[in-house]
Amino acid sequence: MTASCQGRRGTADPAPPGADAALLGFARALRAAGVGASADRVHAFLRAVDSLRPEARADVYWAGRLTLCGDRDDLARYERVFAAYFGTGGSAVPRTRTPSLPRLRLVAREAPAGARTGAPDEDRQGPPTASLASSAEVLRHRDAAELDPVERAQVRRLLAAFALRGQLRRTARRRPARRGAVDPHRTVRELLRRGGEPALLRRHARARRPRRVVLLVDVSGSMAPYADALLRFAHAATRGRRTEVFTIGTRLTRVTRELSHRDPDLAMAAVAEAVPDWRGGTRLGELLREFLDRWGQRGMARGAVVVVLSDGWERGDPRLLADQMRRLQRLAHRVVWANPRKARPGYAPLAAGMAAALPSVDAFVEGHSLAALERLAAVVQGADATAACGPRCPAGHGPRPGDRGCRAPQEGAERA
């Protein structure tokens, strides 16, 4: 994509370093928010920006809106992501083009010291998308525990635009379709409507709907630096009607109702009042058993995508956690474990709790940054998590034929 973009720009007007990276990052943020920004649409977006003024916010806004949005539902998501990604403070770009439109600047504090933002000479140095790329792309991969207040606020705006849906499954209901089995009832009705004259056969196919998603968010002391970002990710996920959220620590608390507030700050305040075990210990095995006995076995976990967001530290018996994870795996369609510690250099799942749970996990992914949460959302929707095991296994172990996971958990369990 980058090579083709450089080729189409030509040699007379070379692209500023990182300009395409910023626009591609914007497209990834749109996909994470549920906008169907395919590769063809992204390529058309880049060409449209080249034909207009890359340094003008309105031109980038309209180029993306006309090329990346495919239906009416995408417009609201596009507005939210554009405001969060380009730092417009939540306000939409004006629909009328005026000569005094502000330039694209994601974070004003990254301007060089002593620079005059209003100087015309600096505006002619090139489109500010290069500096935008250097901040937006770096911010997407920054560890949430290392962000300053300004960066944390920007990540919160981007998390508010997330969309999380479970993997699609076929239902017993059928819907009209161009291909599929013949629908006798609709076909007969069409023949009667035509007075017995020949008519096209009406067909139907099995309808599809997203699977239920269950999020178990660890709010213990070891997960305190990541709890806010993960709960805001869960808040965005609850916009789907088939999402349930629980917090785990020393107690199990269902916070789906508290996260139903549209305003993220109000939702976080409601969760803070409802959860009594902030920054406490971790009893993963006992709480997982409580979840399965009270909710999971009755149907909440059956056929669902269950996501555990935890570092795997366990104060209880690891064997209990292993038994309950096997029980959860038999009920759920897919079990995903997101560990913020997995991204650290030299990490290996040697903690007793993590080693005990990992053999029953279908996908083991990172959860420390915005980009990692985007990948987690893709895994929940059914994408292949090759980073879970295989060539990028954190312990360096490749999967054996027929295994659900890598060999690291078994070896780690023996060491623990």
N, C-alpha and C positions, 0 to 999 in steps of 0.2 A: 504494500500500500504506500509506504514512504517513498520507494523508488519511483513508482508511477506518479506520485504527486510531484516529486521533483522534476520528473520529465515533462509534465504538462505545464509547469510553471515557466520552463525555458531558462536559458542562461542569461538573458538580458535582465530579468527581474528575479533573482534567486530568493528562495523562501528564507525568512529569518529562522535562526536555529530554534527548534522546539515549537514552532507555530502549529504544525500539523499535530504534534503530540498533544497540545492543549485541546484542539478540536476533537481529536480521537478520544481523549479522556472525557470530554463532554458527551460524546456519543455513548461511551461505556456507562456513564452516570444515567443517561436516559434509559438504556437497556435495563439497568438495575431498578429503575423506577417503573418498569413495565411497558415502556414504549418499544414497539417493534422496529428498532433502527437496524435494518439489515446492512450487509456490506455494500450492496448496490446503493442504498439510500445514503450511507455515509460517504461513498465516493461522489455521489451527486452533490452532497452538502459541501464537500471540500472544493469541488469545481465551482459551485455557486459563490462561495466566499471569495475565491480567487477573482471571479468576474466582478465582484462588488468591491467594497472597501473593508479589508480585514480589520482595520483599526477602529471602525465605527460599530458601536454596540448594536444599533438598529439594523445595520446590514447583516451582521452575524445572526441576530435574532430572527429576521425574516427568512434568511437563507435556510436556517435550520428548521423553522416552522413549516416551510413549504416543501422541504425535501425529506425530513425525518419523521413527520407525523403522518400516520396512515388513516386515522379515523378521528371522530369527534372526541372520543374518550382520551386520546393522546394529548389534546390541547392543554387540559388542566395540568397533567403531569409535566408537560414541556414547560409551562409557566413556572412551576415550582422548581424544577431542576435548573432552569436558566437563571432564576433569581439567586439560587443557592450557589451555583457553580461560579458565576461571574460576579458575585458579591453585590447585587443590586439592592440588597436590603429588603427583599421580598416584594418589591414593586415591579410590575411588568414594564417592558420597554414601551415607550410611546408608539402609538400606531401611526403617527404622522412624523415624517422625516423633517427635522429641523437642523439648521446648520450648526447649532450650539450643542449638539449631542455630546455627552461625555465620552471619553475614550475608554477602551476596555482595560480596566486595571482590577485585578483580583484582590490584591492586598496592597494598600497604599504604603504600608510601612516598609515594603521591600524596595522602594525607590532608593537610588543612591543618595548618600548624605549630601545635603547642600543643593540637591537638584531642584530646579524651578519647574513645577508641574505645568505652569501656564506659559512657559517659553515656547514660541513657535518653532525654534530650531530643534528642540528635543522631540516635538511631535513629528518632525520629518525624518527622524532617525530610523523609523521602521515601525511596523505594527506592534503594539505592546503584547501581542499573543505570545511572544517568546518569553517574557517575564511571567506571563500567566501560566505557561507550561511549567516553568521552573518552580512555581509555587503550588499549582494545583496537582500536578503529578507527584511531586514530592510529598504533599500533604496526604494524598490517597494511600501512600505506602508507609507513612509515619506510624509508629507505635502509639496507640491511644494513651498510654501511660506517660508519654514524654511530651505531650502537647501543652503549649501555653494557653492562657484563657482565650486569646483571640483565635487561635487555631482550633481550639475546642469548640468555640461557638460556630465556626464555619463548618466543622464536621457535623455538628448537630443539625445545621440547616440541610446538609446533604443527606443525613440519615432520615430527616423528615420526609424526603421525597422517595424513599425506598418503597418497593412493592415486593411482597413475598407471597408466592402461591405454591401449593404443593404440586407434585407430579400428577399429570392428568391420568384418569382411569376411566374405563368404559363403565357405563351404568346400565341398568335394565331398561331404562326409557329409550325410546327411539325418536329420531327427528327426521324431517324430510331431507333428502340428500339426492345428489345427482347420480351417485353410484351406490350400489348395495342391493339388498333383497327387495323384491317387488312388494309394495304396500297394497294389499288387496282392497282395503277399505277406501283409501283415497282414489285408487284406480277405478273402482266401481262408481264412486260418487262422480268422478270426472266423466265417465261414460254416460251416466244418467243425466248429467248437466248438458251434455251434447246430444241428448236424444237418441242414444245408441250408436252414434257415429264413431268411427275409429278415433282413438286418442292415444297419446303417449303414456306409457306405463309410468306410474308414480312409484318412487322408490324411497326407502328409508334406511337409516343406519343407526347404530348404537350411539347415544349421546355420550359426551365426555365431560367430566367435571373434576376440579382439583381435589386432591386428597386432603384430608385434615392435616394440619401442621400443629404439633405440640412442642413448645419451647420450654425447656427447663434451665433457668438462668441461675447460676451460682452467685450468691451475694455474700459469700464468706469474706473473712479478712484478707486472704491471699488474692481474691479477685476484686478487691476494692478499686484498684486503678482502672479496671475495665467495666465495672458494673454499670456506670451511667451510660456509656456508649452501647452496651449490649441491651440494656432496657429500652433505650430509644430505638434501637433496631427492632426490638420486640413490639414497641408501640406502633411503628410503621407497619409491622406484619399484621397487627390486629385489625387493620383496615379491611383485610379479607374476613369474610364471615365464618370461615372454617379454620380459625386459628385460636389456640388456647395457650396461655402463658402461666407458668408457675415459677416461683422463686424457691431455691433450695439453699440451705445453710445448716442451721440446727433445727429448723422447722420447714414444713412444706406449706406454702401459701399460694393460693390461686389469686392472680392479679389481673385476670382478663377484663373484669368489669372496671377496675381502676384505670387500665390502659385504654378504655374505650373513649376517653375524652379526646376530642379532636385536637386541642391544644397540647403540644408535647410537655410544656412546663407544668400545666395543671395535672396532666397524667403522672408525671414524675412526683409531684407533691402528694397525689393520692396514693401512689405506691409507697412513698416514704412513710405515710401514716399507717398503711395496712401491713407492712412487713415489720415484724418485731425482732428479727435476728440479723440486722445489718452488722457486717464486720465481725461475725462470730466464727464458730468452728464449722466443720463440714462433716455431715453424717450421710454420705451419698447412698450407701446401701440401705439404711433404715428408711430414708425418705423415698427412695425409689420403690421400696416395697410398699410404703404407704400410698404412693401414687397409684401403683398397680392394683392394690386391694380396693381402693376407694373409687378410682376413676378409670384406670386403664383396662382392667379386666372386664368392666361393664360395657366397654365399647369405645371409649375415647382414644385408646391406643390401637384398636383393631384396624388394620389397613392404613394407618396413618404414618406420616413421616415425623419421627420423634427426633428432636435436636437437643442435645445436651451441651450447654455452653459453660464449661468448667475447666479448671486446670488439673483436675483429677486427684487433688490431695484429699485423703480419706483418714478420718480419725477413728473410724470403726473398724470392723473386721473386713478385710478385702474379700474374703471368701463369700460373705453375704452379698457384697456388691457384684461379684462375678455371677452368683446364682440369679440375682434379680435382673442383671443384664441379659442373661440367656433367656429368662422368662419374657423380658421386654422384646427381645429379638423374635421370639416365636409369635408375638401378637402383632407387632408393627410391620408395615411394609418395608420400611427402611429406617435404620438407626444411624444418625449422624452425630459425631462428637466434634465440637469446635473448641480447641485449646489455644488460648492466647500465648502460652509459653512455647508452643511448637515452633514459632518463627525464630526463636533465639538460636544463635550459632551453637552447634554441638549438642542440641537437645536430643534426648532419647527418652522414650516412655518407660522409665525405670521406677517411677513412684509406684507404691503398692497399689493404690486405687486405680491409677491409669493403666498399669499393667494388667490388673484383674479385669478391667472393663473392656479393653481393646479387642480381645478375641471375638466379642459379640457385636462389634461396631462395623457397619458397612462402609462408612467413609469417615476418615480422620483428617480434619482440615484445620487450618489456622483461623484465629479469630481476633487478631490483635490490631487490625487496621481497617480502614474503609475499603480498601481493595480486597482484603481477606473476607470481609462481610459480603462484598459483591460476589465473590466466588462461592461463598456459603449459600447465598440465595440461588445461584445457578445449580448447585448440587441438590438443593431441596427440590428444585423444579425438574430434576431428573438427569442433570448433566453428569458425565463420568468424572469422578474424582480420582484421576490418576496420581495426584499428589499425595493421596492417602497412603498408598503403598507402592511398591515397585521401585523404579529408578530414583525417586525422590524421597524414599522412606527415611525418616529422621535418624534411625539407627543404622542405616546402611544395609538393611536386610531386604532381599527381593522376595516376592511372594512365591510360595510353592504351588505347583499345579493342584487345583481344586480347593485351595484355601480361600477363605473370605477376606483375610487380612494378611499382614506381613508376619514374619516370625518374631519380631521384636517383643510382642507382649509375653509370649511364653518364656523367652529368655529373661525378660525383665522380671517376670513373676518369680523365677527361680532365684534371681539375685536378691529380690526384695524379701 
